[in-house]
Amino acid sequence: MPTFVIVNPKAGAVTDLAAVLKQLRRLRTATIAIARQRGDTERLCRSALRAGFDYFVAAGGDGTLNGLVNSVARSRQARETRIGIAPVGTGNDFARTLGLPTALRDNIRILNDPAATVRQIDLVRVKADRIRYFVNVATGGFSGMVGKKLTRQIKRAWGPLAYLRGAAAALPELHSYPAEIVLDDARWLSGELYNIIVANGRYAGGGVPVAPQADPSDGQLDVILIPQLPAAQLAIVATEILLGKHLANREIIHHRATQIAISSRPRMYFSIDGEPFAAASLSLQLIPGALNFVTAR
């Protein structure tokens, strides 16, 4: 089956583009396109969908995958389209959730296998003044500010430590947000929050297990709220998040839902699969099993 590969040449792990392209050419019947500017991934994907392609590979990080997902999700062919990942980004967080190997050559073997496992993955629609889709994690508040600080230059220079570098840059702007959360049109939560995590996948920020119990195929979103805390307690929570042990902390609020409405003043900065998104109010809705991902040989 013809494969359309979208390559991000600025992805964090792409230090030798020629070498990466050489490996990607091992994909059978592959058409390779390079996304050189912001918006190219979605534009190239839309064009390929019109041309009849139904197998796409994102060769980049979570941002590249997010662009591809948004184009496929908006198309009529979404249910018939397969998506693969060639993880060469800084974080590759959704690839971690899917249990994909880290080496590019091993992923190419999976993508080339005609009998590879195809897993139905839940999709999340975010609606504010615009609509955006994601498959991994949306983080708001402090984490959203960190995402805003993560420039391409920081990602390339710091690699897997880029998230910590971004956190250091955002720390002087740390503050809580008065927020209201409505889950599944019923459960209502209100308070001062440092952080809001809505997770379909398990990892964010380059391998941080922000939602260690999340499963992108279970028809549920993990909602994790970090309330305003004294500095000493906040430091403990931050350490627990890095270790994936924060859900046992009684200060942490953890629920599961399929629909979430969030409002805050001032408006909250979000990072949606690594892409910045700012809104004073937004809604998130899970669409079960909406996308088909190639996940294993």
N, C-alpha and C positions, 0 to 999 in steps of 0.2 A: 504494500500500500504506500503511495507517495507520502513523504513526510515533509512538513514545512518547519524549518528550524529558524528561530529568531535568536540572534546572538547579540548580547550586550558587550561591546568591546571594552567598556569601562567597568565591568563587573570586578569586584574586589580581588578575585583569584586569577584574573586574566592578566598575567605578566608577559606572556608571549602569545599574541593573537594568532600568529601564523601556526604555531604548534597546536593551539586549540582547534582552529579550523581544520587542520590536517586530521585530527582525531574525529571531528564531527563528520567529515566526508566518508567515514566508515559506515555511517548510517545509510541503509539501503534506500535507493531512489529518493535521496534527500535534496530538497531545494533549500539553500542556505541564504538567509537575508540578514544584514547587519543593521541594528538599530543605533544610529549614530547620535540622534538628538532626542530630547524628551518628547514623548508622544509617538515616536516612530514604531514602537512595539505594537500599539493598538492599531495604528494606520496600516502597518504591514499585515497584521493578522486579519483585519477586515477585508483587505484586498485578496488575501489567500482564501478566505471563506467564500468570497464571491467567485473565485476561480475553481471552487469545488474541493479544496483540501479538507480532510476531516481527521488528520493526525498532525498534531502540533507539538513541538518541543521547545521549551524555554531554556536557552543556554545563557544563564546569568544567575542572579540571585532572586530574592523574594520580590523585589520591585519589578523585575522583568516578568516573573510569573504572574504578578498581580495585573500587569498590563495585558498579558495574554488572556487571563481569566476574564477580565472585564469585556474584552471583545467577544470571546466565545459565549459568555453569559448573556449578552445582548442579542445574540444571533438566534435564528430559528433552528439552526442545526445543533444547538448545544447538546441535546440528548444523544445525538449520533456522533459526536466528536470525541476523540481521545486526546488526552494531554499527557505529555511526558516531561521529565525534568532532567536537564544536564546541569547539575549544580556547580557553578563556577563563581558564585557570589561571595560576599563577605560572611553572611550569616547562614544561608541555606537552611533556614529554620523549618520550613514546611517539608523539605526533603528529609530532615531529621525525624519529624513526626511520622512520615511514611516509612521510615526505616530503610531509606535508600543508602547505598554505599557512598563513601566520600570520593573515591577515585572516579574520574571521568570515564576511563576505559570500561570500568565495571558497569556504569550506568548505560553506556552505549550497547553493551551486550544485552541488557534488559530491554532497551528500546528497539533493538533489532529482532528480538525473539517474537515470532508470529504467535506463539502460544503464551505470551506473557500474561500475568494476572492483571486484569483490569478491575479497579476498585471504584465503586460509586462513592463520591465524596460530597458532603454537604456544602452548600454555598450560602454566603451571608450577604443580604442586600442592606446597604446603609442608605438611608434617605434623610437629607437635610435640604439645603437649597439646591443640591444636586444629588444624583444617585451614584453610588460606588459599590462595587462588589469585592468580597475578599474570601479567602479560604482558610487563612491561618489565624491571625490575632489582630484585634484592634485594641490599642491602649490609649487611655486619655489621662489628662492631668500631667503629673510629673513625667511619666513615660512619653507622653505626647511631646512635651518640651524637649526631651532628649532626642526624639526622632527629628524634631525641627533643627537641632544643632548638628545632626549627622550629615555633613557635607560629603560630596564625592571624594574630596581631598582627604578628609579624616578617615573615611572608609579605606581608601587605598593605602594611606600611610600607616594606619594602626591595625588593619586586618581584623582578626577575631577580637581584638581589644577595643575596637572602635566604639562599642556601646558604652564601655566604662569611660572612655575619653569624652563622649557626648554627655554622659551623666555628670562628669566633673564640670563641664561647661555650663550645664543647666542648673547646677546646685544653687548658685546665688539667686535664682529665680524661683526656688522652691516655696510654694505656698499651697494652702488648701483651697478647695472650691466648694461653695455651698451648692449642693446638687440634689436633684430628685430623680429617683430611679423607679420605673414601673416595669414589673416582670409579668409577662403573659396577661396583661390587662387586669391584673388582680393585686399581686403583692406590691406594696408601695414602701419605698425606703427613702429617707431623707436625712441629710447630715453634711458635715464638713468632710470632704474626701481629698486625700492626696492623689489617689490613683484609682482608675477604673480599667479593668481588664475584661474584655469580652473575647473568649477564646474558642475557636473551633479546633485549632492545633495546640500542641503542647509547649512549643518553644518560641521565644522572641529574643531580639537583641543579641543574636549570635550564639544561641545555645542555652540561654537562661530558661529553666523549666518553669515558666510563669503559671502554667495550668497543667500540672503533672498528671491529672486524671482525665484530661480531655481526649476525646476520640472523634475525629472528623467524619465518622460514618454512623454515629449513634443517634442522630436526629435531635441532639441537645447542644446548647451552648453553655460553657462554663462562665459564670459571671463572678468576678473576684473584685472586692472593694477593699481598699486600704484607707481607713479613716484617719483623721487628724490625730497624731500621737505625739507624746513627748519625744525629744531627740534621742534619748537612750533607747526607748522602745522601738522607735523607727529604725535605728541602727540594727537592732536584733532582727526585725522583720526583713530588712534588706539582705542580711546574711542568710536568713532562712529561705528567701526567694532564690538566691544563688544556688542553694543546696536542694531546692525543690521540696522543702519541708514546711512552708509557710501555711499550708491549709490546716495544719494541726494547731496553729496559734489562735487562741480564742478571740483575739482582737480583729482577726481577718473575717470578713463576711463573704461567704461562698454559697452561691445558689446555682441552679440550672434552669434554663428557660429556652423558649423558642422565639420569643419576641421581647425586645427590651426598648424602652423609651428613656432617654437621658436628657435632662435639661440642667443648665448651670449658668450662674452669673458670677464673674464674667465668663465669656465664652471659653470653652475648653479646647486645648489643642490635642488632637488625636494623631496617632501613627497607625495607619491601616495597611497592614502587610508592608510596613516600611515607608509608605507614602503619606505625606502630611495632609491633614484634613482638620479644619477648624470649624466649630459650630457651637452655638449656644444651646441648641436643642437638636436632637437627631433620634431616629428610630432604626433599630436593627431587626431584621427578620430572617430566620433560618429557612432555607429551601432544601429539603432533604434530598440526598442522592442526586443532585442536579448535574454533576460533572463526572466524567469518567477519566480516572488517572491510571496510567500504566505504572505498576508498583513493584513487580517482582518477576523473575524468570519462572 
